[in-house]
Amino acid sequence: MPPGGLTLLADLIQDWINPRFLAQVATIFIGLLPVVFFGGRLRAQPLASYEHTQLVKLHLLNFVHRMTYTLVLDVALYNAFRQSRPCLCPTSSGGYARVGSMYGMPSGDAMSGAIFGAWLMDEGPIFPVGARVTGFLTMILVCVERVALGKHSIGQVTTGAAIGVLLHIYSTRTPQWTIYLDNVIQVVLGFVLLFSNPALVFADNDSNNLFSWLFWGFGFIVFVTMMITWQFAHNGGFTAMRNSFHYLKTHPQCISSQQKQDYEQVQPDTMITVAAQEGEIFFTIISALCMAFLLYLSNVITQYGWF
C-alpha cells in the first residue's frame, strides 16, 4: 500500500528530530564557533566576543551531553527492560519482520525529542512564547511519529519522553562535574547490560546492531568529556564546575577567560583571545578525531557483525 499522509509526515519528523542528527548538528556548530569568533566582532570587541563564544560553546556541549543519554543510556535501558517493539509487518518475501531493533523500551527518539523540546521551553532562545509552544509540539509530534511508524508502542514513547524531560531538568540543575559521573555510569551500564545479554547476536551489515549503536554514542561521550575539560581548565577553572549549567548561563562571569586574568596587563585583548582560540582549535580537532575513530569503529561493528 502507498504511504498515507501521516506516514509521510512521520518520515519527515524522523529524519530531522532523532538523537544522531541532533548530536551531529550541535557538534558541527561547536566546530564552527572559531569561524564566528574570528569574524567581524573580533576586531570590534575581541575579549567580549571570545567570552560570548565560550558561553555558547558551553550551551552546545551540555546539549550534546544530554543527547548522549539517548545514544548510550537508552541502549543500556533497552537491555534492562528487554521489551520488544510492537509491530510485526509483512515483508516482500511473504513473511513478517519486526520494525526497528530488537528492543524498544524506552524510545530513544521520544527521549531526544523531549530533551530538545524541554531545551526550547527552558531556554526560549529567540521568542520565549513561540519557543515553548514549539518545544511542547516537538515532544508530541515525535511520540506520534514513533507510534505511527510502528517502531514503538504508546507506553514506550511515553516512558522515553518522561525520562527525557527528567534528564533535562537533572542535567541543567546539577553541578557540571556530574557530566563526568554521568559518562562513567553510561559507559559501565552499556558494557555490562549489553555483554551480559546472550540474545544479542547480529548478522553482518545489520543496521540494528546495538553494539554499533553503543560505540556510536561512546564517540560523543569522549568528545564531550575532552571538550568540557578544556572548557573549564581554560575558562573559569574547575572550581566553576561546582555550579550548575542553569546557574552558569545567568552568571557568565564565572566562566570568564583565565587569559584575561593572567595577561591583561601585558598583552592586548586581541593577542589574548587569538592565542586562546588557536589552542582551543587544535584541541577541538584532536577531540573530533577521537570521536571520529569511535564512529568509524561503530560502522565496522555494523559491517562485520562484531560481538
MITOR-240188 format. One record per residue (C-alpha): residue number from 1; residue in one letter; chain; x, y, z. Coordinates in Angstrom, 3 decimals. Layout:
BEGIN
SITE   n res chain       px       py       pz
SITE NUM   A     A        X        Y        Z
...
//
This chain:
BEGIN
SITE   n res chain       px       py       pz
SITE   1   M     A    0.000    0.000    0.000
SITE   2   P     A    1.249    3.534   -0.726
SITE   3   P     A    2.153    5.533    2.369
SITE   4   G     A   -0.523    7.825    3.776
SITE   5   G     A   -0.160   11.459    4.786
SITE   6   L     A    0.530   10.612    8.430
SITE   7   T     A    3.291    8.185    7.443
SITE   8   L     A    4.920   10.745    5.151
SITE   9   L     A    4.826   13.338    7.938
SITE  10   A     A    6.254   10.787   10.377
SITE  11   D     A    9.122   10.016    7.986
SITE  12   L     A    9.912   13.732    7.732
SITE  13   I     A    9.938   14.165   11.510
SITE  14   Q     A   12.109   11.058   11.894
SITE  15   D     A   14.722   12.485    9.521
SITE  16   W     A   15.055   15.793   11.362
SITE  17   I     A   14.451   15.015   15.039
SITE  18   N     A   16.449   11.991   16.116
SITE  19   P     A   19.371   11.521   18.522
SITE  20   R     A   22.113   11.145   15.928
SITE  21   F     A   21.076   14.120   13.817
SITE  22   L     A   20.677   16.459   16.793
SITE  23   A     A   24.027   15.413   18.287
SITE  24   Q     A   25.805   15.816   14.946
SITE  25   V     A   24.342   19.270   14.274
SITE  26   A     A   25.310   20.548   17.738
SITE  27   T     A   28.822   19.123   17.323
SITE  28   I     A   29.212   20.814   13.933
SITE  29   F     A   28.216   24.152   15.470
SITE  30   I     A   30.864   23.654   18.158
SITE  31   G     A   33.446   23.233   15.414
SITE  32   L     A   32.201   26.325   13.575
SITE  33   L     A   32.354   28.637   16.593
SITE  34   P     A   36.001   29.639   15.968
SITE  35   V     A   34.992   30.831   12.491
SITE  36   V     A   32.335   33.057   14.054
SITE  37   F     A   34.796   34.243   16.673
SITE  38   F     A   37.394   35.321   14.109
SITE  39   G     A   34.718   37.292   12.243
SITE  40   G     A   33.838   40.950   12.428
SITE  41   R     A   33.071   41.044   16.153
SITE  42   L     A   36.659   40.078   16.995
SITE  43   R     A   38.017   43.326   15.594
SITE  44   A     A   35.418   45.396   17.445
SITE  45   Q     A   35.243   43.710   20.868
SITE  46   P     A   37.762   40.858   20.980
SITE  47   L     A   37.504   39.832   24.619
SITE  48   A     A   33.727   40.251   24.835
SITE  49   S     A   33.370   38.221   21.640
SITE  50   Y     A   35.622   35.482   22.995
SITE  51   E     A   33.719   35.199   26.276
SITE  52   H     A   30.366   35.148   24.464
SITE  53   T     A   31.692   32.354   22.232
SITE  54   Q     A   32.705   30.339   25.299
SITE  55   L     A   29.225   30.670   26.791
SITE  56   V     A   27.638   29.496   23.527
SITE  57   K     A   30.061   26.571   23.431
SITE  58   L     A   29.088   25.603   26.975
SITE  59   H     A   25.438   25.613   25.882
SITE  60   L     A   26.219   23.309   22.953
SITE  61   L     A   28.447   20.946   24.933
SITE  62   N     A   25.753   20.500   27.552
SITE  63   F     A   23.194   19.829   24.824
SITE  64   V     A   25.409   17.167   23.209
SITE  65   H     A   25.909   15.638   26.642
SITE  66   R     A   22.141   15.335   27.050
SITE  67   M     A   21.959   13.694   23.630
SITE  68   T     A   24.372   11.000   24.845
SITE  69   Y     A   21.619    9.876   27.208
SITE  70   T     A   19.602    8.933   24.132
SITE  71   L     A   22.593    7.349   22.375
SITE  72   V     A   24.120    5.333   25.225
SITE  73   L     A   21.878    5.240   28.300
SITE  74   D     A   18.852    4.385   26.165
SITE  75   V     A   20.637    1.427   24.553
SITE  76   A     A   21.603    0.216   28.023
SITE  77   L     A   17.987    0.540   29.184
SITE  78   Y     A   16.865   -1.489   26.172
SITE  79   N     A   18.754   -4.399   27.673
SITE  80   A     A   17.419   -3.723   31.145
SITE  81   F     A   13.754   -3.812   30.080
SITE  82   R     A   14.207   -6.175   27.075
SITE  83   Q     A   10.755   -5.235   25.787
SITE  84   S     A   10.181   -5.940   22.087
SITE  85   R     A    8.958   -3.366   19.622
SITE  86   P     A    5.241   -3.604   18.877
SITE  87   C     A    4.918   -4.077   15.124
SITE  88   L     A    5.432   -7.235   13.059
SITE  89   C     A    4.945   -6.085    9.481
SITE  90   P     A    4.649   -8.174    6.273
SITE  91   T     A    7.719   -8.311    4.042
SITE  92   S     A    8.024   -8.655    0.276
SITE  93   S     A    9.040  -12.309    0.705
SITE  94   G     A    5.722  -13.143    2.350
SITE  95   G     A    6.990  -13.355    5.918
SITE  96   Y     A    6.927  -10.936    8.818
SITE  97   A     A    9.663   -8.800   10.308
SITE  98   R     A    9.826   -6.539   13.325
SITE  99   V     A   10.224   -2.841   12.593
SITE 100   G     A   13.398   -1.445   14.131
SITE 101   S     A   15.823   -3.065   16.530
SITE 102   M     A   15.232   -5.990   18.870
SITE 103   Y     A   14.082   -3.863   21.832
SITE 104   G     A   12.115   -0.642   22.129
SITE 105   M     A   11.687    0.342   25.785
SITE 106   P     A   12.162    3.250   26.273
SITE 107   S     A   12.004    5.081   22.936
SITE 108   G     A   15.300    6.860   22.283
SITE 109   D     A   13.777    9.157   19.662
SITE 110   A     A   10.978   10.174   22.046
SITE 111   M     A   13.647   10.795   24.689
SITE 112   S     A   15.661   13.003   22.321
SITE 113   G     A   12.528   14.839   21.173
SITE 114   A     A   11.628   15.519   24.807
SITE 115   I     A   15.153   16.742   25.616
SITE 116   F     A   15.133   19.020   22.558
SITE 117   G     A   11.615   20.238   23.349
SITE 118   A     A   12.478   20.826   27.009
SITE 119   W     A   15.542   22.805   25.892
SITE 120   L     A   13.358   25.035   23.717
SITE 121   M     A   10.849   25.502   26.538
SITE 122   D     A   13.576   26.183   29.097
SITE 123   E     A   15.804   28.446   27.028
SITE 124   G     A   13.409   30.266   24.672
SITE 125   P     A   16.463   31.448   22.671
SITE 126   I     A   14.580   33.876   20.371
SITE 127   F     A   10.839   34.181   21.060
SITE 128   P     A   10.075   32.731   24.519
SITE 129   V     A    6.378   32.007   23.935
SITE 130   G     A    6.933   30.612   20.453
SITE 131   A     A    9.853   28.518   21.706
SITE 132   R     A    7.742   26.988   24.480
SITE 133   V     A    4.883   26.155   22.093
SITE 134   T     A    7.354   24.706   19.568
SITE 135   G     A    9.056   22.670   22.280
SITE 136   F     A    5.796   21.177   23.512
SITE 137   L     A    4.635   20.367   19.963
SITE 138   T     A    8.022   18.760   19.232
SITE 139   M     A    7.598   16.359   22.152
SITE 140   I     A    4.097   15.374   20.994
SITE 141   L     A    4.945   15.049   17.298
SITE 142   V     A    7.979   12.824   17.881
SITE 143   C     A    5.905   10.485   20.054
SITE 144   V     A    3.158   10.354   17.404
SITE 145   E     A    5.763    9.723   14.699
SITE 146   R     A    7.289    6.723   16.503
SITE 147   V     A    3.864    5.128   17.060
SITE 148   A     A    2.674    5.906   13.511
SITE 149   L     A    5.708    4.176   12.005
SITE 150   G     A    5.147    1.120   14.195
SITE 151   K     A    8.549    1.428   15.837
SITE 152   H     A    7.334    1.948   19.388
SITE 153   S     A    4.229    1.462   21.493
SITE 154   I     A    2.448    4.283   23.310
SITE 155   G     A    3.955    3.063   26.572
SITE 156   Q     A    7.470    3.095   25.122
SITE 157   V     A    7.241    6.657   23.775
SITE 158   T     A    5.567    7.935   26.936
SITE 159   T     A    8.334    6.436   29.065
SITE 160   G     A   11.029    7.775   26.762
SITE 161   A     A    9.576   11.297   26.742
SITE 162   A     A    9.167   11.343   30.533
SITE 163   I     A   12.766   10.207   31.050
SITE 164   G     A   13.944   12.842   28.566
SITE 165   V     A   12.238   15.695   30.439
SITE 166   L     A   13.582   14.462   33.791
SITE 167   L     A   17.112   14.126   32.394
SITE 168   H     A   16.966   17.674   31.013
SITE 169   I     A   15.963   19.038   34.419
SITE 170   Y     A   18.610   16.932   36.175
SITE 171   S     A   21.410   17.823   33.752
SITE 172   T     A   20.786   21.575   33.794
SITE 173   R     A   20.271   21.877   37.565
SITE 174   T     A   23.123   19.768   38.921
SITE 175   P     A   26.843   20.708   39.129
SITE 176   Q     A   28.791   20.475   35.897
SITE 177   W     A   31.158   17.883   37.385
SITE 178   T     A   28.255   15.394   37.244
SITE 179   I     A   28.896   15.216   33.496
SITE 180   Y     A   31.903   13.005   34.304
SITE 181   L     A   29.795   10.866   36.645
SITE 182   D     A   27.045   10.539   34.037
SITE 183   N     A   29.505    9.443   31.384
SITE 184   V     A   31.101    6.787   33.599
SITE 185   I     A   27.695    5.398   34.579
SITE 186   Q     A   26.528    5.289   30.963
SITE 187   V     A   29.653    3.506   29.727
SITE 188   V     A   29.624    0.948   32.547
SITE 189   L     A   25.893    0.256   32.232
SITE 190   G     A   26.203   -0.050   28.473
SITE 191   F     A   29.005   -2.588   28.609
SITE 192   V     A   27.549   -4.622   31.469
SITE 193   L     A   23.978   -4.823   30.186
SITE 194   L     A   24.816   -5.491   26.529
SITE 195   F     A   27.600   -8.015   27.060
SITE 196   S     A   25.541   -9.891   29.637
SITE 197   N     A   22.663  -10.452   27.193
SITE 198   P     A   23.190  -13.702   25.226
SITE 199   A     A   20.290  -12.858   22.895
SITE 200   L     A   22.290  -10.099   21.199
SITE 201   V     A   23.567  -11.865   18.094
SITE 202   F     A   23.708   -9.810   14.905
SITE 203   A     A   24.420  -10.643   11.279
SITE 204   D     A   26.809   -8.695    9.083
SITE 205   N     A   25.538   -5.289    7.893
SITE 206   D     A   22.701   -5.274   10.411
SITE 207   S     A   21.911   -1.585   10.974
SITE 208   N     A   20.129   -2.528   14.213
SITE 209   N     A   23.291   -3.869   15.844
SITE 210   L     A   23.017   -2.478   19.384
SITE 211   F     A   26.770   -2.786   19.971
SITE 212   S     A   27.295   -0.498   17.000
SITE 213   W     A   24.787    1.970   18.430
SITE 214   L     A   26.612    1.863   21.762
SITE 215   F     A   30.010    2.685   20.267
SITE 216   W     A   28.465    5.481   18.213
SITE 217   G     A   27.304    7.054   21.462
SITE 218   F     A   30.708    6.446   23.064
SITE 219   G     A   32.207    8.701   20.385
SITE 220   F     A   30.139   11.660   21.527
SITE 221   I     A   30.837   10.889   25.195
SITE 222   V     A   34.587   11.061   24.529
SITE 223   F     A   34.174   14.321   22.591
SITE 224   V     A   32.105   15.980   25.337
SITE 225   T     A   34.429   14.767   28.103
SITE 226   M     A   37.526   16.138   26.381
SITE 227   M     A   35.937   19.432   25.369
SITE 228   I     A   34.265   20.150   28.715
SITE 229   T     A   37.609   19.502   30.449
SITE 230   W     A   39.345   22.014   28.176
SITE 231   Q     A   36.471   24.446   28.604
SITE 232   F     A   36.727   24.689   32.377
SITE 233   A     A   40.503   24.327   32.513
SITE 234   H     A   40.880   27.499   30.452
SITE 235   N     A   37.690   29.391   31.319
SITE 236   G     A   36.728   29.790   34.940
SITE 237   G     A   38.757   26.902   36.336
SITE 238   F     A   37.497   23.559   37.617
SITE 239   T     A   36.002   25.240   40.694
SITE 240   A     A   33.326   26.637   38.366
SITE 241   M     A   32.157   23.052   37.793
SITE 242   R     A   30.583   23.138   41.233
SITE 243   N     A   27.871   25.284   39.660
SITE 244   S     A   25.015   24.027   37.530
SITE 245   F     A   24.635   24.933   33.883
SITE 246   H     A   21.422   26.774   34.786
SITE 247   Y     A   23.470   28.966   37.156
SITE 248   L     A   26.427   29.485   34.819
SITE 249   K     A   24.337   30.700   31.901
SITE 250   T     A   22.970   33.523   34.089
SITE 251   H     A   26.357   34.247   35.703
SITE 252   P     A   28.797   34.199   32.748
SITE 253   Q     A   31.461   35.929   34.833
SITE 254   C     A   32.051   32.517   36.474
SITE 255   I     A   33.487   31.208   33.213
SITE 256   S     A   35.399   34.326   32.195
SITE 257   S     A   38.644   33.838   30.358
SITE 258   Q     A   41.601   32.903   32.524
SITE 259   Q     A   43.790   34.539   29.884
SITE 260   K     A   42.169   37.841   30.806
SITE 261   Q     A   43.272   37.468   34.416
SITE 262   D     A   46.760   36.270   33.523
SITE 263   Y     A   47.746   38.545   30.660
SITE 264   E     A   45.533   41.602   30.531
SITE 265   Q     A   48.340   43.739   31.979
SITE 266   V     A   50.899   42.713   29.369
SITE 267   Q     A   49.052   41.906   26.145
SITE 268   P     A   46.291   43.488   24.097
SITE 269   D     A   42.898   41.786   24.182
SITE 270   T     A   43.277   40.609   20.601
SITE 271   M     A   46.552   38.813   21.386
SITE 272   I     A   44.959   37.146   24.421
SITE 273   T     A   41.891   35.887   22.639
SITE 274   V     A   43.640   34.794   19.449
SITE 275   A     A   46.227   32.796   21.416
SITE 276   A     A   43.496   31.164   23.473
SITE 277   Q     A   41.389   30.354   20.438
SITE 278   E     A   44.290   28.866   18.469
SITE 279   G     A   44.989   26.391   21.277
SITE 280   E     A   41.302   25.568   21.513
SITE 281   I     A   41.028   24.947   17.775
SITE 282   F     A   43.877   22.444   17.957
SITE 283   F     A   42.307   20.658   20.937
SITE 284   T     A   38.896   20.601   19.224
SITE 285   I     A   40.472   18.870   16.220
SITE 286   I     A   42.083   16.260   18.490
SITE 287   S     A   38.766   15.675   20.276
SITE 288   A     A   36.940   15.364   16.956
SITE 289   L     A   39.478   12.828   15.690
SITE 290   C     A   38.993   10.686   18.809
SITE 291   M     A   35.251   10.841   18.264
SITE 292   A     A   35.644   10.020   14.573
SITE 293   F     A   37.658    6.895   15.413
SITE 294   L     A   34.837    5.548   17.607
SITE 295   L     A   32.236    6.410   14.965
SITE 296   Y     A   34.333    4.529   12.421
SITE 297   L     A   34.601    1.588   14.830
SITE 298   S     A   30.817    1.667   15.151
SITE 299   N     A   30.475    1.294   11.378
SITE 300   V     A   32.987   -1.569   11.361
SITE 301   I     A   30.968   -3.341   14.061
SITE 302   T     A   27.860   -2.996   11.886
SITE 303   Q     A   29.607   -4.220    8.752
SITE 304   Y     A   31.201   -7.314   10.274
SITE 305   G     A   28.620   -8.109   12.965
SITE 306   W     A   31.145   -7.943   15.782
SITE 307   F     A   30.138   -9.022   19.291
//
